[in-house]
Amino acid sequence: MSRRVLGAASGLLALAVALAGCGSDHPRKASSSTVTGTVTVLAASSLTETFTQLGKDFEAAHHGVTVKFSFGASSTLAQQVAAGAPADVFAAASTATMRQATGAKHPAVFARNQLVIAVPKGNPENIHALADLSRPGLKLALCAEQVPCGAAAKEALAAGHVTVHPATLEQDVKATLTKLTLGEVDAALVYRTDAKAAGTRVAAVEFPESASAVNDYPIAVLADAPNPAGARAFVASVRSPHGREVLARAGFQSP
């Protein structure tokens, strides 16, 4: 074979390698072309901060895609899913609640959460143990039993053989914590992640009985999702290394 032919062949080979390399430099852009439109996500209120961040990251990675969230009590959202709410993804704060959401396909646990005793900065009532919540006159906020944070509180109190008389029962963990930050109660049983998200306004008191009431958080694509490709991509992003990193920074535990 002549030097001219060999040179031409080498040039074609170099061009092919270069083109292949260009394609591999932008995997995110290539994958984003399959995701379009709006992805509607129903998520437990305790996921508000982390999912809002993950939603922004998802939109940045998929040009033109919009992520819309509806945050609330998992039990309420599960009822909406069972009633056929037009959503793509459901993320709950307990596996029991996810089971109520008929139409959720192959749920997978992506995080865990644990209770703490939230108290005002400085801990003016000197609360250091679960038993302290039974003191006469102490005002305590709990989640209602039908929502995951309330069910977890019930389990933790039973594990510690502690009887309390809550001043209020709220419909989700954010409302429970708000009672504390507004100064309406002396303490609240909330998730570790929500106490952390409240910043310096709140101090978190850890207690060993919370280990008996760790909540698994499952996520699932909904069977009648209007945007199934977007739903699958969002679930994958939550379960990705980046998603796990965002969740860990917020105080969630790995499953």
N, C-alpha and C positions, 0 to 999 in steps of 0.2 A: 504494500500500500504506500502511495506517495506521501511526502511530507505535507503537501497541500490538503489531501484528504484527511490525514490524521489531524491536522490543525482544525479543519472544519468540524470534525467529529468531536474534538475536545471542546470547541466553542459551544456546540449544541448541548453537550453534557453539562458544561458550566452554567448555561442559561437555564436548563431544566432544574438544576440544583438550586439556583438563585430564586427561581419562581416558587419552588416548593418551600424554600426558606421564608419567602415573603408571606406565604399563606399561613405558616405556623407561627409567625410573629404576632398574630392578632386573633387568638382563639376566642376571646370574649366577644369581639365584633362578629365573628362568624356565627357563634351560637346565638347571639342576640337577634339575628334576623328571623329566627323561628318564633320569637315572642313579640306579640303586638297587642295593642289595645289596652284595656283596663283589667287589672287583677283585683278582685274584691276579697278582702280577708276579714273574717270574723275572729276576734281574738280576746282571750281573757284580759281583764283590766290590768292585771299585774304584768302584762307584756307590753304595756303602752310605750314605755321609753325605748325598750330594745327593738320592738318591731317597727316603731317609727324610724329609728336609725337604719334598720335593715331595709325598710321600704325605700328610703332615700338612696341607699347604696344600690339597690336593685334597679331603680330608675336610672341611676347614673351608668349602670352597666348595660342597660337595654334602652337605647335611645328611642324616645317617643312613647314608652310604656308608662302608664300611671298606676300606682298602687293606692287603693282606697281601703281604709280601715274602719271597722266598727268594733270598738272596745266595750266590754261590759261583763256582767256576771256570766260565768261559763254556763250555768244552768239556763239562763235566759237565752243565750246564744244557741244552745243545743236545741231548745224548743223552736227557735226560728229555723234552724237547719231542718228539723223534723217536719216543719210546716212548709218546707220548700222555698225558703228564702233564696233569692237569686245571688248566690255568692260562690266563690271559687275554692276558698280554703277555710278550714276551721282549725283553730289552735285553742285547746282547752287547758285548764289548770288541774285536771285530774282525769285518769282513765275512766273512772265511773261516769263522769259527765260526758266524755266522748262516746261511751256506749249508748247514751240517750239520743245521740245525734244520728238517727237512721239516715243513711245516704252518705256517710263518711267512708271513703275507700282506703283500706289498708293503713290505718293510723300507725304512726311510728313515734316513739318517745324521743324527744330531742333535748329535754332539760329536766332538772329537778329543782324543787324549791322547799324551803324549810321556814318554820315560824320563828319569830323572835318576839320579845315583849318590847314594844315601842313606848318610850317615855319622853317627856320634854327634855330639852337640853339641860344638863345639870342634874337630872333625875331627882327632882325636889321631894318625891315621896319615898326615896331610898328603896326602890324596888330592885331586888337582886335575885329573886327566885320565883318560880311559878306559884308557890304557896302564898307569896305576898299579895297575890291578886285576890285572895279571899278575905282580906282585912275589912272590917266593918267601916263603912263610909267611903271606901275607895271607889271611884267611878271608873268603870271598865267598858271599853267598846269591843265587841266581837262581830265577826261576820255571821249572818244567819246560817243555820245548819244546812240548808239546802244548797249552799254554794260551797265550792271546794275549800276556801279558807276557813269557813265555819265548821265544815266536817273535820278538817285537820285540827282545829282548836278543840273540838269535842274529844277527839282521840288523845290529844296531848294532855288535856285536863284529866281524862280518865286514867291515863298512864301514871299520872302523878297523884291520883286520888285526891284531887283538889276540886272543891265545889265553889263556884263563883255565882255572883248575882249581877250580871251585866246591866249597865245603865242604858245600853242601846244595842240593837242588833241591826247591822247594815247589810245592804244587798250586794256589795262587793268590797274588795279589800281597799280600794281607793277611798270609798266613802267612809270606811272604818278609820283609816288613817287621818282623814280630814277632821273627824271629830276630835282627834288628839291635837292636831296642829291649830285648830281653832280655840283650843283651851276648854273644850266642853267636857273632856274626860281626863283622868289622870294617867291612863295607860290603855294600850290597845294590843291585841294579838294580831299581828300582820306578818306577811312574808318578809324574809330578810331583804329581798331585793327592793321592796317598797320602802322599807325603813332607810335603806341606803340611798334611794332616789330622792328622799326628802332632804338630804344634806344635813347641814349643821343644826337645823331646827329640831331634829329628833335624834335620840340616842337609842341604840339597840341593845337589849339585855338578852344574851344567849341563855338557854336553859336546856338541860339534858333531855327532858321529856319530849322535846321537839323531834328527836330522832325516831320516835314512835309514830310520827305523823308527817313523813316526807311525801310530798306530792310529785308524781310524775306528770310531765306535760307532753301530751301527744299532739301531733299535727297531721292533717289529712286533706287530700284533694276530695272535693265533694262530687258525688256521682253525677249530678246535673249541672256541673260547673259550666257557666257560659264561656269561659276561656280556659279550657283544660290544659293547653300547652303552657299558658302563663302560670296556671296553678301549679303544675309540676315543676316548673322552673323556680317559682318562689319557694316551694317546699325544699327543693334541692339547695337553694341559697341559704335557708335557715339552718340546714343540717351540714353545710359546708364548713371547712376550717375557719373561714372568716365569720360565719354565723356563730359558731361555737365560741370564738374569741369575744365577740360582742356580748354574748350572753354571760360569759364568765366574768367579764369586766363589771357587769351589772350585779353579780353576786349569785347567779344561777350555778347549779352544780351539773356536771356531765352525767348523762344517764348510765 
